[in-house]
Amino acid sequence: MPRPMLLLDVDGVLNPYAALWCPAGFGEYAFFPAEEPVRLCEGHGSWLADLGEAYELIWATGWGVTANRLLAPFLGLAQLPVIQFPPAPFRPEDKVPAIAAYAEGRPAVWIDDMLTPEAYAWADQRAEPTLLIAADPAEGLTRAMVDEALSWAATLVPGPVRPRRRLTLHRRLRSLRAR
C-alpha cells in the first residue's frame, strides 16, 4: 500500500482564528500587517514531526506556498508539498476537486475546520482508506486529533501473517519433504 498522506489546513487548524483571545500556548504573529495576527503554537512542530513519521505531510490550505515560506520554518518542518486551490477567496467545498485529484490512489487523512458535505461524500466514495478530522476553529489542532491520526495510520500497516497463509506454507513444506 502506498504511504498515506496527511492533508493539513492552516486557518482553523494551526491558527485558531475563531478564539475570542489567543489560546494558552499560542503566540500572535503579524505575518500579514494589514490583517489579524496569526496564532501559532510552537509545540505543534513536534506533533507534526510525530505525524511525519507515519504520513507524508501536505499543505491543503489557501495559504499555498506561503505556508512553506512562513510556517514550515516556524514549526521546524521541511518544505511540504502544496495542493493548489482556486485563487482566494474560494468556498470550502472548492477544495474537494483539488484534494481528490491529489490524493488519487493513496490513503489519506484530511484535517480541516471547514469540512463540507462534499468532503464527506468524497471520503465515503473513495476506494482508498480515508479519515476526515474536523477541527474546531477556536481551538485548532489538539493532541487528541494527532493521536487519532496516528492510531488510524497504525491500522493501515499490514498485520502479522494470517493463519491461513501459515497453513499454506506448512502444506508446502510438507509436500517438499514428501518428495
C-alpha positions in Angstrom: 0.0 0.0 0.0 1.4 3.5 -0.8 2.4 5.7 2.1 -0.6 7.6 3.5 -0.8 11.3 3.2 -1.9 13.8 5.8 -3.6 16.9 4.2 -3.2 19.8 6.6 -5.2 23.0 6.6 -3.8 26.1 8.4 -6.5 28.6 9.4 -8.7 26.9 12.0 -6.2 24.0 12.4 -2.8 25.5 13.1 -4.2 29.0 13.5 -7.2 29.0 15.8 -8.6 32.3 14.4 -12.0 31.9 15.9 -10.9 32.0 19.5 -12.0 35.2 21.3 -8.5 35.6 22.7 -5.2 34.0 22.0 -5.3 30.4 23.5 -2.7 29.4 26.1 0.4 28.1 24.5 -0.1 30.2 21.3 1.6 33.4 20.3 0.3 36.0 17.8 2.4 36.8 14.8 2.0 39.7 12.4 2.8 37.8 9.2 0.3 40.0 7.3 0.5 43.6 8.6 -2.9 44.7 7.3 -4.7 41.6 8.7 -5.4 39.9 12.0 -2.4 38.3 13.6 -1.8 34.6 13.0 -2.0 32.5 16.2 0.6 29.7 16.3 1.8 27.2 18.8 5.5 26.2 18.7 4.5 22.8 20.2 2.7 21.9 17.0 6.0 21.4 15.4 6.8 18.3 17.5 3.3 17.0 16.9 3.7 17.4 13.1 7.1 15.7 13.3 5.3 12.8 15.0 2.7 12.7 12.2 5.5 12.9 9.6 6.8 9.6 10.8 3.6 7.9 9.7 2.5 10.2 6.9 3.6 12.4 4.0 2.5 15.8 5.2 0.9 18.0 2.6 -0.3 21.6 2.9 -4.1 21.7 2.0 -4.6 25.3 2.6 -5.5 28.6 0.9 -2.1 29.8 2.2 -0.5 27.8 -0.7 3.3 28.2 -0.9 3.2 30.9 1.7 2.7 28.1 4.3 6.2 26.8 3.4 7.7 30.3 3.5 6.2 31.3 6.8 5.0 28.3 8.7 7.4 25.5 7.9 10.4 27.3 9.4 8.4 28.4 12.5 7.3 24.8 13.1 10.7 23.2 12.2 9.3 21.5 9.1 11.0 20.8 5.8 9.2 22.3 2.8 6.0 20.3 2.2 4.1 19.6 -1.0 1.3 22.1 -1.6 -2.1 21.4 -3.1 -3.1 24.2 -5.4 -6.6 25.6 -4.8 -8.5 28.2 -6.8 -7.4 31.8 -6.1 -8.7 33.2 -2.8 -11.3 33.8 -1.7 -12.9 30.4 -2.5 -15.7 28.4 -0.9 -14.6 25.5 1.4 -16.2 22.9 -1.0 -13.9 24.2 -3.8 -11.1 22.3 -2.1 -12.6 18.9 -2.8 -11.7 18.6 -6.5 -8.1 19.5 -6.0 -7.8 17.2 -2.9 -9.5 14.4 -4.8 -7.1 14.7 -7.7 -4.0 14.9 -5.4 -5.0 12.0 -3.2 -5.9 9.7 -6.0 -4.8 6.2 -5.2 -3.4 6.8 -1.7 -4.8 6.6 1.8 -5.4 10.0 3.3 -6.2 11.9 6.4 -7.6 15.4 5.9 -7.6 17.8 8.9 -9.6 20.9 8.3 -12.0 23.2 10.2 -14.4 23.5 7.3 -15.1 20.0 6.1 -18.2 20.2 3.9 -20.8 17.7 2.9 -18.9 17.5 -0.4 -15.8 16.5 1.5 -17.6 13.8 3.4 -19.2 12.5 0.2 -15.8 12.3 -1.4 -14.3 10.4 1.6 -17.3 8.0 1.6 -17.0 7.1 -2.1 -13.2 6.6 -2.2 -11.8 3.1 -2.6 -8.7 4.1 -0.6 -8.8 4.4 3.2 -9.8 7.9 4.2 -10.2 9.7 7.5 -11.6 13.2 7.9 -10.8 15.0 11.2 -12.8 18.2 11.9 -11.0 20.9 13.9 -12.8 23.5 16.0 -11.5 26.8 14.6 -11.5 28.3 18.1 -9.3 25.5 19.4 -7.2 24.3 16.4 -5.1 21.1 16.3 -5.2 19.1 19.5 -3.1 16.2 20.8 -6.3 14.0 20.6 -6.5 14.7 16.9 -2.8 13.8 16.4 -3.3 10.6 18.4 -6.4 9.7 16.3 -4.5 10.2 13.1 -1.5 8.1 14.4 -3.8 5.3 15.6 -5.6 5.3 12.2 -2.2 5.1 10.4 -1.3 2.1 12.5 -4.4 0.3 11.2 -3.0 0.6 7.6 0.1 -1.3 8.4 -0.2 -4.9 7.2 -0.6 -7.2 10.2 1.1 -10.5 11.1 0.9 -13.4 8.7 -2.6 -14.8 8.8 -3.0 -18.4 10.0 -4.3 -19.5 6.5 -1.0 -18.4 5.0 0.8 -20.3 7.6 -1.2 -23.4 6.8 -0.4 -23.0 3.2 3.3 -22.6 3.9 3.1 -25.6 6.2 1.5 -27.7 3.4 4.2 -26.6 1.0 6.9 -27.6 3.4 5.2 -31.0 4.0 4.9 -31.6 0.3 8.6 -30.7 -0.2 9.6 -33.2 2.5 7.4 -35.9 0.9 9.4 -35.7 -2.4 
